[in-house]
Amino acid sequence: MDVPFKLDWPRRIEDAHGLVLPYASEKRVVSVAECIDNAIASRGGWVGVHGNGYLGFCAVTDLRIVGLVAAASAIEDTVVFYPRDGQGAIAVDCYPSNPGEAFSLFVQGDALVDELAPCFSSEDGSEGS
């Protein structure tokens, strides 16, 4: 299976398109992920490790974005969820060797960005400002 949506992954993650929470604490990323879990319309699609074609993708039907945080932390890499419609992606990146905080979370794809923007607009990750 080909990648359902091509991520924009610039050298500096904070320069990526879409919604970006760069170099954040695990607590902050979990908070935003919980908001996404409450807001996202589609929980079905595919999940995989970014850039690892060997492992491929796993079909999922009821994915929790908080689970991506745990998975990224466990493998110290980037885990990506591609919703079934193929129009975007949600990625959680964990590199403990980064200077500063280890986690980044980003959302790309116009429809997902519009749907999930409120989760990125408040300090605690809850919808609203």
N, C-alpha and C positions, 0 to 999 in steps of 0.2 A: 504494500500500500504506500502510495506517495504521501508526502506531508499534505494534510488537508488545507493548510493556510500557511503562507510563507511569512515568518516573523521578520520584522525589521529589527535587527540586532546590531546597533552601531558599536563602535569601540567603547564609548561611555554609555552605560545603560540609561542614564538620565537624559540622554539625547534621543531616545527611542520615541517613535510615534505612539500615540494613544495615551492611556493612563499609566503613569509610572510612579511607583513608590520605591525609590532607590535607597540601598544601604540602610535598611531599617532594622529595628530590633525584632526578635521573634514575636514578642508580645504585640507590637504594632501590626505586624503582618498578619498574625492570627486574628486580630480585631477586624482588619479590613476583609480578610477571607470570610469571617463569620457574616459580615454585612453582605458580601457577594453571595454567600450561600442562601441568605434570606431574600435576595433580590433577583437572582438569575432565573430566567424562565426555563431554560433547557439544561438538564443535568445529564443528558445522554450524549455520547460522542466517543472520542478516543483520548487515551492518555498515553504518554510516553516520555522518555528521557530525551531532551533536546540534543540534536546532533548525533544520536545513536541509532543509525539505521539498522544495525545488527539486531538490536532488541525489538525494533518495530513498535507497533502500537497495540494497546489493549482496548477492546470495546468495553464501554461502561454504560450503565443505565441510570444510576442514581449517585453520581459523584458528589462528594462534599469537597469544596475548595480547601477547607481546613486540612483535609487529608493530603493535599498537595504540599502543604507546608511541612507536615511530618515526613512525607516521602523525600522531599528535597533535603531536609535536615539529615535524614538517615543515610542518604547516599552522597551528600555534599556535592550536589550537582543541580541541574535545572530540570524540573518536571513541568510538562506542558499538557494542558487540557484543550482539546479542540472540540467545541460543541458540534453536534450532529450536522447542523446546516452548513458547516465549512466556511462560515463567514467571519471567523475570528479565532482568537486564542487567548488563554489565560496561562501565564507562566509564573512559577515561583523558583527563584534562584537562591542557592545557599552555598556560599564559599566562606568558611570561617577564617581563612587566611587573609581576607580583605582587610585593609585598614578600616577601622570603624566597625559598623554593624555588618552582620553576615548575610542578611536577607534582602532580596529585592522581589517585588511583585509587579507584574505589568499585564495590561489588557490591551489587545489590538483588535481591530475590526470595527468599522463604524457603528454597527448596530449594538455590539457589546459595549463599546465606549459610551454610547448614549444611555444604555440601560444601567450601567454600573458606575457612572460618574459620581453620583451622590456618595458612594462608599469611599471615595478618595478625597471628598471635600471637607471632612471633619477630622479633628485630631484623634478621636477615638475610633474612627472607622464606621460609626453608626451613620445611617442615612441622614441627610440634612446637614446644615452648616452651623 
